[in-house]
Amino acid sequence: MILLLPAVLQTIADALALRPQDLSRLGDIQHDTVRYLVLLIPIGWGTAAFGEELVFRGFLNTRLATAFGGGQAAIALSVVVQALLFGLVHAYLGPRGIMNAAAIGLVAGGVYWANGRSLWPLIIAHGLVDSVSLTLLRLGVAHQG
């Protein structure tokens, strides 16, 4: 799914003529090793991978399902709502970033429930995706903006 999702989202974003994600808040990680390492370790793995998965998938997803009355329909609705909120939290990336984050949140929310509410696979996947993305930006293979 990690390999398929970017191609699908790219097609949708192009069809909607969405501008590239705004990565300006990352700063110049190609030439600033300290900034790169801060974004990679405490932010990428701590705040994003661990923190976002704990809050959005672990806490919010579960609480929403309970608030919506439990059962399969409540779980499905909780996955959609937490994904939309996850997308909105990434508004600083622009419309394409919101769409990308919401789609990832939708998949991650489904995986959370399908995997017996285990967060560790999601934390590891999130951390690895962010690590690869930041490293590609650092190496100049991917472009900011």
Secondary structure, 3 states (H helix, E strand, C coil): CCCHHHHHHHHHHHHCCCCCCCCHHHCCCCCCHHHHHHHHHHHHHHHHHHHHHHHHHHHHHHHHHHHCCCHHHHHHHHHHHHHHHHHHHCHHHCHHHHHHHHHHHHHHHHHHHHCCCCCHHHHHHHHHHHHHHHHHHHHCCCCCC
